[in-house]
Amino acid sequence: MLGYASIVITIIIMVLALYLLFKILPTVGANRYKQGGIKFSRKEISKNISLQDHPPASDDSYLQPYESGEVAVEYEEGHITVQYYVIIFLFILFDIDMLLLFPWAFDFYALGAVPFFETIVFLAMPLFAVFYAYKKGYMRWMK
């Protein structure tokens, strides 16, 4: 279990580092041409992150296509369904789970009973996620 824990911790740290990298670097770049150069203060970074996520718009010019593309139209329902994201998330969850099972599969006969039960617990976690998603109705296509 200790070997799997280090891999899981490494993956979590990598995901958090990439999230912070892609969240902070554009805000630093947006701050580049202001007076005083690049600032790494908490106030400037948080202000630029909020402006990056929700830029101020005074008119409907943000609905116009940039250089090429289709003109943006509003949906009659008012929102886009996010059911694809749940399926994609569950696929990635099981994909990473199977990837982490490869080292275990090579030494299956050499391992004892304790690593076998640890692996059962390891496999039960994503199955619990699928059961929870099914129970809440996220697995149905039209909710």
N, CA and C atoms as a LAMMPS dump frame, in Angstrom:
ITEM: TIMESTEP
0
ITEM: NUMBER OF ATOMS
429
ITEM: BOX BOUNDS ff ff ff
-5.0000000000000000e+02 5.0000000000000000e+02
-5.0000000000000000e+02 5.0000000000000000e+02
-5.0000000000000000e+02 5.0000000000000000e+02
ITEM: ATOMS id mol type element x y z
1 1 1 N 0.829 -1.195 0
2 1 2 C 0 0 0
3 1 3 C 0.866 1.248 0
4 2 1 N 2.04 1.137 0.626
5 2 2 C 2.924 2.291 0.701
6 2 3 C 3.407 2.697 -0.685
7 3 1 N 3.635 1.715 -1.556
8 3 2 C 4.057 2.042 -2.923
9 3 3 C 2.973 2.772 -3.686
10 4 1 N 1.732 2.359 -3.509
11 4 2 C 0.626 3.031 -4.185
12 4 3 C 0.389 4.421 -3.613
13 5 1 N 0.575 4.568 -2.318
14 5 2 C 0.344 5.868 -1.693
15 5 3 C 1.303 6.912 -2.239
16 6 1 N 2.56 6.529 -2.44
17 6 2 C 3.514 7.502 -2.978
18 6 3 C 3.162 7.882 -4.406
19 7 1 N 2.662 6.943 -5.188
20 7 2 C 2.26 7.258 -6.562
21 7 3 C 1.054 8.183 -6.554
22 8 1 N 0.083 7.903 -5.701
23 8 2 C -1.118 8.738 -5.631
24 8 3 C -0.768 10.14 -5.146
25 9 1 N 0.096 10.235 -4.147
26 9 2 C 0.512 11.551 -3.656
27 9 3 C 1.253 12.314 -4.74
28 10 1 N 2.105 11.621 -5.502
29 10 2 C 2.824 12.272 -6.603
30 10 3 C 1.86 12.784 -7.658
31 11 1 N 0.848 11.999 -8.005
32 11 2 C -0.129 12.429 -9.01
33 11 3 C -0.914 13.635 -8.501
34 12 1 N -1.308 13.616 -7.237
35 12 2 C -2.054 14.747 -6.678
36 12 3 C -1.205 16.009 -6.679
37 13 1 N 0.061 15.883 -6.303
38 13 2 C 0.948 17.051 -6.303
39 13 3 C 1.156 17.569 -7.716
40 14 1 N 1.293 16.66 -8.695
41 14 2 C 1.467 17.099 -10.085
42 14 3 C 0.228 17.823 -10.591
43 15 1 N -0.953 17.316 -10.274
44 15 2 C -2.188 17.967 -10.72
45 15 3 C -2.319 19.346 -10.089
46 16 1 N -2.037 19.459 -8.797
47 16 2 C -2.107 20.765 -8.143
48 16 3 C -1.069 21.732 -8.699
49 17 1 N 0.134 21.222 -8.973
50 17 2 C 1.175 22.092 -9.531
51 17 3 C 0.789 22.586 -10.918
52 18 1 N 0.236 21.698 -11.751
53 18 2 C -0.19 22.129 -13.085
54 18 3 C -1.337 23.119 -13
55 19 1 N -2.272 22.892 -12.08
56 19 2 C -3.378 23.834 -11.917
57 19 3 C -2.858 25.209 -11.531
58 20 1 N -1.969 25.242 -10.542
59 20 2 C -1.42 26.529 -10.117
60 20 3 C -0.586 27.166 -11.215
61 21 1 N 0.148 26.341 -11.956
62 21 2 C 0.967 26.867 -13.047
63 21 3 C 0.103 27.542 -14.098
64 22 1 N -0.963 26.876 -14.517
65 22 2 C -1.816 27.442 -15.558
66 22 3 C -2.737 28.531 -15.028
67 23 1 N -2.873 28.65 -13.727
68 23 2 C -3.712 29.692 -13.15
69 23 3 C -2.913 30.954 -12.849
70 24 1 N -1.677 30.811 -12.375
71 24 2 C -0.9 31.973 -11.957
72 24 3 C -0.09 32.568 -13.096
73 25 1 N 0.47 31.734 -13.984
74 25 2 C 1.321 32.28 -15.046
75 25 3 C 0.609 33.27 -15.958
76 26 1 N -0.619 33.026 -16.415
77 26 2 C -1.274 34.052 -17.237
78 26 3 C -1.528 35.345 -16.478
79 27 1 N -1.761 35.252 -15.184
80 27 2 C -1.979 36.481 -14.426
81 27 3 C -0.695 37.268 -14.272
82 28 1 N 0.42 36.563 -14.163
83 28 2 C 1.701 37.264 -14.109
84 28 3 C 1.981 37.918 -15.453
85 29 1 N 1.65 37.209 -16.548
86 29 2 C 1.833 37.785 -17.877
87 29 3 C 0.936 38.981 -18.112
88 30 1 N -0.266 38.961 -17.556
89 30 2 C -1.169 40.102 -17.71
90 30 3 C -0.663 41.3 -16.932
91 31 1 N 0.137 41.057 -15.932
92 31 2 C 0.663 42.123 -15.088
93 31 3 C 1.974 42.689 -15.632
94 32 1 N 2.497 42.131 -16.717
95 32 2 C 3.828 42.451 -17.211
96 32 3 C 3.98 43.898 -17.645
97 33 1 N 2.987 44.464 -18.294
98 33 2 C 3.141 45.777 -18.899
99 33 3 C 2.646 46.909 -18.017
100 34 1 N 2.334 46.634 -16.778
101 34 2 C 1.932 47.695 -15.862
102 34 3 C 3.178 48.365 -15.297
103 35 1 N 2.979 49.433 -14.604
104 35 2 C 4.118 50.127 -14.004
105 35 3 C 4.762 49.244 -12.946
106 36 1 N 6.067 49.275 -12.918
107 36 2 C 6.78 48.526 -11.898
108 36 3 C 7.114 47.109 -12.3
109 37 1 N 6.797 46.685 -13.512
110 37 2 C 7.145 45.343 -13.972
111 37 3 C 6.227 44.276 -13.408
112 38 1 N 6.74 43.069 -13.333
113 38 2 C 5.954 41.93 -12.868
114 38 3 C 5.889 41.949 -11.349
115 39 1 N 4.688 41.784 -10.823
116 39 2 C 4.498 41.768 -9.374
117 39 3 C 3.956 40.407 -8.956
118 40 1 N 4.512 39.88 -7.901
119 40 2 C 4.059 38.599 -7.382
120 40 3 C 3.27 38.761 -6.086
121 41 1 N 2.731 39.944 -5.863
122 41 2 C 1.978 40.154 -4.629
123 41 3 C 0.646 39.413 -4.697
124 42 1 N 0.169 39.027 -3.534
125 42 2 C -1.088 38.291 -3.471
126 42 3 C -2.243 39.11 -4.023
127 43 1 N -2.21 40.402 -3.778
128 43 2 C -3.29 41.282 -4.23
129 43 3 C -3.353 41.334 -5.75
130 44 1 N -2.204 41.503 -6.408
131 44 2 C -2.181 41.594 -7.873
132 44 3 C -2.565 40.266 -8.52
133 45 1 N -2.05 39.172 -7.992
134 45 2 C -2.361 37.863 -8.578
135 45 3 C -3.842 37.549 -8.419
136 46 1 N -4.418 37.793 -7.238
137 46 2 C -5.845 37.494 -7.054
138 46 3 C -6.715 38.408 -7.906
139 47 1 N -6.311 39.671 -8.072
140 47 2 C -7.084 40.584 -8.919
141 47 3 C -7.048 40.126 -10.373
142 48 1 N -5.875 39.711 -10.849
143 48 2 C -5.764 39.267 -12.235
144 48 3 C -6.46 37.929 -12.461
145 49 1 N -6.457 37.049 -11.457
146 49 2 C -7.185 35.787 -11.603
147 49 3 C -8.676 36.055 -11.721
148 50 1 N -9.197 36.961 -10.906
149 50 2 C -10.631 37.252 -10.991
150 50 3 C -10.971 37.922 -12.316
151 51 1 N -10.092 38.765 -12.829
152 51 2 C -10.352 39.385 -14.131
153 51 3 C -10.213 38.381 -15.26
154 52 1 N -9.335 37.388 -15.088
155 52 2 C -9.152 36.381 -16.128
156 52 3 C -10.374 35.47 -16.217
157 53 1 N -10.928 35.087 -15.076
158 53 2 C -12.093 34.208 -15.082
159 53 3 C -13.356 34.926 -15.529
160 54 1 N -13.522 36.16 -15.13
161 54 2 C -14.714 36.933 -15.461
162 54 3 C -14.294 38.321 -15.929
163 55 1 N -13.904 38.443 -17.197
164 55 2 C -13.457 39.762 -17.659
165 55 3 C -14.617 40.749 -17.686
166 56 1 N -14.325 42.001 -17.4
167 56 2 C -15.406 42.989 -17.446
168 56 3 C -15.87 43.206 -18.881
169 57 1 N -17.163 43.163 -19.096
170 57 2 C -17.722 43.351 -20.434
171 57 3 C -18.768 44.447 -20.362
172 58 1 N -18.589 45.457 -21.196
173 58 2 C -19.536 46.566 -21.175
174 58 3 C -20.603 46.427 -22.253
175 59 1 N -20.374 45.548 -23.217
176 59 2 C -21.355 45.358 -24.282
177 59 3 C -21.334 43.892 -24.711
178 60 1 N -22.01 43.583 -25.805
179 60 2 C -22.072 42.206 -26.287
180 60 3 C -20.96 41.879 -27.275
181 61 1 N -19.873 42.614 -27.256
182 61 2 C -18.794 42.344 -28.205
183 61 3 C -18.107 41.013 -27.927
184 62 1 N -18.19 40.515 -26.705
185 62 2 C -17.565 39.233 -26.397
186 62 3 C -18.303 38.065 -27.046
187 63 1 N -19.506 38.281 -27.561
188 63 2 C -20.227 37.229 -28.267
189 63 3 C -19.798 37.109 -29.72
190 64 1 N -19.073 38.084 -30.232
191 64 2 C -18.625 38.055 -31.619
192 64 3 C -17.433 37.112 -31.754
193 65 1 N -17.331 36.391 -32.88
194 65 2 C -16.209 35.467 -33.052
195 65 3 C -14.894 36.218 -33.228
196 66 1 N -13.82 35.612 -32.765
197 66 2 C -12.492 36.2 -32.889
198 66 3 C -11.825 35.616 -34.127
199 67 1 N -11.548 36.422 -35.113
200 67 2 C -10.901 36.093 -36.383
201 67 3 C -11.718 35.121 -37.229
202 68 1 N -12.065 33.975 -36.694
203 68 2 C -12.84 33.011 -37.472
204 68 3 C -13.721 32.225 -36.514
205 69 1 N -14.654 31.527 -37.071
206 69 2 C -15.541 30.738 -36.234
207 69 3 C -16.978 31.163 -36.414
208 70 1 N -17.843 30.433 -35.749
209 70 2 C -19.263 30.724 -35.864
210 70 3 C -19.665 31.791 -34.859
211 71 1 N -20.696 32.498 -35.19
212 71 2 C -21.222 33.499 -34.275
213 71 3 C -21.87 32.772 -33.104
214 72 1 N -21.55 33.21 -31.907
215 72 2 C -22.079 32.56 -30.716
216 72 3 C -23.573 32.833 -30.592
217 73 1 N -24.313 31.786 -30.317
218 73 2 C -25.75 31.925 -30.099
219 73 3 C -26.064 31.405 -28.702
220 74 1 N -27.078 31.975 -28.108
221 74 2 C -27.477 31.523 -26.786
222 74 3 C -28.4 30.32 -26.914
223 75 1 N -28.291 29.407 -25.957
224 75 2 C -29.167 28.257 -25.921
225 75 3 C -30.5 28.664 -25.315
226 76 1 N -31.546 28.029 -25.791
227 76 2 C -32.869 28.377 -25.285
228 76 3 C -33.037 27.972 -23.823
229 77 1 N -32.386 26.881 -23.434
230 77 2 C -32.5 26.454 -22.042
231 77 3 C -31.726 27.374 -21.118
232 78 1 N -30.761 28.076 -21.647
233 78 2 C -29.981 28.985 -20.83
234 78 3 C -28.677 28.404 -20.32
235 79 1 N -28.45 27.108 -20.492
236 79 2 C -27.2 26.512 -20.034
237 79 3 C -26.867 25.298 -20.893
238 80 1 N -25.648 24.876 -20.803
239 80 2 C -25.178 23.702 -21.53
240 80 3 C -25.088 22.554 -20.529
241 81 1 N -25.509 21.367 -20.929
242 81 2 C -25.437 20.236 -20.012
243 81 3 C -23.984 19.825 -19.819
244 82 1 N -23.684 19.369 -18.634
245 82 2 C -22.323 18.957 -18.317
246 82 3 C -22.245 17.455 -18.07
247 83 1 N -23.145 16.701 -18.673
248 83 2 C -23.141 15.262 -18.46
249 83 3 C -21.926 14.592 -19.091
250 84 1 N -21.371 15.196 -20.126
251 84 2 C -20.168 14.635 -20.728
252 84 3 C -19.017 14.625 -19.727
253 85 1 N -18.925 15.65 -18.906
254 85 2 C -17.803 15.77 -17.988
255 85 3 C -17.807 14.668 -16.939
256 86 1 N -18.957 14.237 -16.502
257 86 2 C -19.031 13.158 -15.517
258 86 3 C -18.517 11.866 -16.128
259 87 1 N -18.934 11.578 -17.356
260 87 2 C -18.473 10.364 -18.028
261 87 3 C -16.971 10.429 -18.268
262 88 1 N -16.468 11.577 -18.691
263 88 2 C -15.032 11.725 -18.933
264 88 3 C -14.258 11.574 -17.626
265 89 1 N -14.773 12.165 -16.551
266 89 2 C -14.097 12.048 -15.26
267 89 3 C -14.035 10.599 -14.803
268 90 1 N -15.122 9.861 -14.951
269 90 2 C -15.119 8.453 -14.55
270 90 3 C -14.184 7.63 -15.428
271 91 1 N -14.106 7.957 -16.725
272 91 2 C -13.175 7.258 -17.611
273 91 3 C -11.736 7.493 -17.171
274 92 1 N -11.396 8.743 -16.874
275 92 2 C -10.029 9.058 -16.445
276 92 3 C -9.726 8.391 -15.109
277 93 1 N -10.71 8.34 -14.216
278 93 2 C -10.534 7.686 -12.927
279 93 3 C -10.177 6.215 -13.109
280 94 1 N -10.918 5.509 -13.957
281 94 2 C -10.635 4.097 -14.175
282 94 3 C -9.367 3.893 -14.993
283 95 1 N -9.057 4.809 -15.877
284 95 2 C -7.833 4.704 -16.658
285 95 3 C -6.611 4.797 -15.749
286 96 1 N -6.612 5.741 -14.827
287 96 2 C -5.5 5.869 -13.881
288 96 3 C -5.466 4.669 -12.939
289 97 1 N -6.626 4.181 -12.564
290 97 2 C -6.697 3.013 -11.7
291 97 3 C -6.059 1.801 -12.371
292 98 1 N -6.373 1.57 -13.625
293 98 2 C -5.792 0.437 -14.342
294 98 3 C -4.292 0.625 -14.571
295 99 1 N -3.878 1.855 -14.785
296 99 2 C -2.452 2.138 -14.964
297 99 3 C -1.677 1.82 -13.688
298 100 1 N -2.255 2.127 -12.544
299 100 2 C -1.587 1.835 -11.282
300 100 3 C -1.642 0.355 -10.917
301 101 1 N -2.462 -0.434 -11.6
302 101 2 C -2.522 -1.873 -11.331
303 101 3 C -1.477 -2.678 -12.1
304 102 1 N -0.817 -2.084 -13.089
305 102 2 C 0.176 -2.824 -13.865
306 102 3 C 1.306 -3.395 -13.009
307 103 1 N 1.941 -2.626 -12.122
308 103 2 C 3.007 -3.232 -11.303
309 103 3 C 2.492 -4.368 -10.422
310 104 1 N 1.277 -4.238 -9.935
311 104 2 C 0.692 -5.288 -9.109
312 104 3 C 0.449 -6.553 -9.928
313 105 1 N 0.048 -6.395 -11.17
314 105 2 C -0.26 -7.553 -12.011
315 105 3 C 0.991 -8.356 -12.351
316 106 1 N 2.138 -7.697 -12.448
317 106 2 C 3.364 -8.42 -12.782
318 106 3 C 3.84 -9.294 -11.626
319 107 1 N 3.63 -8.884 -10.394
320 107 2 C 4.079 -9.642 -9.227
321 107 3 C 2.914 -10.23 -8.443
322 108 1 N 1.86 -10.606 -9.124
323 108 2 C 0.654 -11.081 -8.445
324 108 3 C 0.925 -12.329 -7.615
325 109 1 N 1.645 -13.3 -8.184
326 109 2 C 1.874 -14.554 -7.463
327 109 3 C 2.916 -14.4 -6.355
328 110 1 N 3.817 -13.449 -6.481
329 110 2 C 4.847 -13.254 -5.459
330 110 3 C 4.315 -12.506 -4.242
331 111 1 N 3.239 -11.79 -4.407
332 111 2 C 2.676 -11.028 -3.294
333 111 3 C 1.869 -11.939 -2.374
334 112 1 N 1.71 -11.507 -1.164
335 112 2 C 0.953 -12.297 -0.195
336 112 3 C -0.508 -11.893 -0.148
337 113 1 N -1.131 -12.241 0.972
338 113 2 C -2.556 -11.96 1.135
339 113 3 C -2.818 -10.498 1.48
340 114 1 N -1.918 -9.881 2.221
341 114 2 C -2.133 -8.486 2.631
342 114 3 C -2.149 -7.546 1.425
343 115 1 N -1.173 -7.634 0.5
344 115 2 C -1.268 -6.765 -0.685
345 115 3 C -2.501 -7.051 -1.546
346 116 1 N -2.962 -8.302 -1.527
347 116 2 C -4.171 -8.621 -2.284
348 116 3 C -5.373 -7.86 -1.724
349 117 1 N -5.528 -7.849 -0.403
350 117 2 C -6.652 -7.133 0.202
351 117 3 C -6.491 -5.62 0.075
352 118 1 N -5.244 -5.141 0.087
353 118 2 C -5.015 -3.717 -0.159
354 118 3 C -5.461 -3.333 -1.566
355 119 1 N -5.218 -4.226 -2.515
356 119 2 C -5.63 -3.959 -3.891
357 119 3 C -7.143 -3.996 -4.021
358 120 1 N -7.79 -4.882 -3.285
359 120 2 C -9.254 -4.923 -3.296
360 120 3 C -9.811 -3.592 -2.791
361 121 1 N -9.212 -3.044 -1.727
362 121 2 C -9.644 -1.737 -1.215
363 121 3 C -9.368 -0.656 -2.256
364 122 1 N -8.21 -0.765 -2.918
365 122 2 C -7.847 0.204 -3.954
366 122 3 C -8.846 0.175 -5.114
367 123 1 N -9.33 -1.001 -5.472
368 123 2 C -10.318 -1.117 -6.546
369 123 3 C -11.723 -0.737 -6.073
370 124 1 N -11.981 -0.859 -4.789
371 124 2 C -13.314 -0.527 -4.273
372 124 3 C -13.567 0.975 -4.274
373 125 1 N -12.505 1.771 -4.178
374 125 2 C -12.7 3.231 -4.135
375 125 3 C -13.316 3.77 -5.425
376 126 1 N -12.785 3.46 -6.622
377 126 2 C -13.46 3.971 -7.822
378 126 3 C -14.812 3.305 -8.066
379 127 1 N -14.965 2.062 -7.629
380 127 2 C -16.276 1.431 -7.772
381 127 3 C -17.307 2.125 -6.887
382 128 1 N -16.885 2.596 -5.729
383 128 2 C -17.779 3.381 -4.88
384 128 3 C -18.148 4.689 -5.574
385 129 1 N -17.188 5.298 -6.283
386 129 2 C -17.481 6.536 -7.018
387 129 3 C -18.52 6.286 -8.106
388 130 1 N -18.407 5.153 -8.796
389 130 2 C -19.39 4.825 -9.835
390 130 3 C -20.749 4.543 -9.205
391 131 1 N -20.762 3.822 -8.095
392 131 2 C -22.026 3.546 -7.411
393 131 3 C -22.687 4.845 -6.963
394 132 1 N -21.898 5.77 -6.427
395 132 2 C -22.429 7.057 -5.986
396 132 3 C -22.986 7.847 -7.174
397 133 1 N -22.25 7.853 -8.292
398 133 2 C -22.716 8.576 -9.478
399 133 3 C -23.993 7.948 -10.024
400 134 1 N -24.079 6.624 -9.977
401 134 2 C -25.285 5.947 -10.454
402 134 3 C -26.468 6.235 -9.53
403 135 1 N -26.215 6.228 -8.226
404 135 2 C -27.288 6.467 -7.263
405 135 3 C -27.825 7.892 -7.369
406 136 1 N -26.946 8.858 -7.617
407 136 2 C -27.367 10.25 -7.749
408 136 3 C -27.956 10.56 -9.123
409 137 1 N -27.87 9.619 -10.056
410 137 2 C -28.476 9.815 -11.366
411 137 3 C -27.562 10.411 -12.414
412 138 1 N -26.267 10.509 -12.113
413 138 2 C -25.344 11.086 -13.085
414 138 3 C -25.037 10.14 -14.237
415 139 1 N -25.299 8.861 -14.063
416 139 2 C -25.015 7.897 -15.123
417 139 3 C -26.143 7.831 -16.149
418 140 1 N -27.315 8.342 -15.803
419 140 2 C -28.391 8.406 -16.789
420 140 3 C -28.08 9.509 -17.778
421 141 1 N -28.347 9.257 -19.045
422 141 2 C -27.962 10.24 -20.058
423 141 3 C -28.778 11.52 -19.944
424 142 1 N -30.071 11.404 -19.803
425 142 2 C -30.917 12.591 -19.64
426 142 3 C -31.379 12.627 -18.196
427 143 1 N -30.908 13.604 -17.467
428 143 2 C -31.233 13.684 -16.045
429 143 3 C -32.495 14.481 -15.83
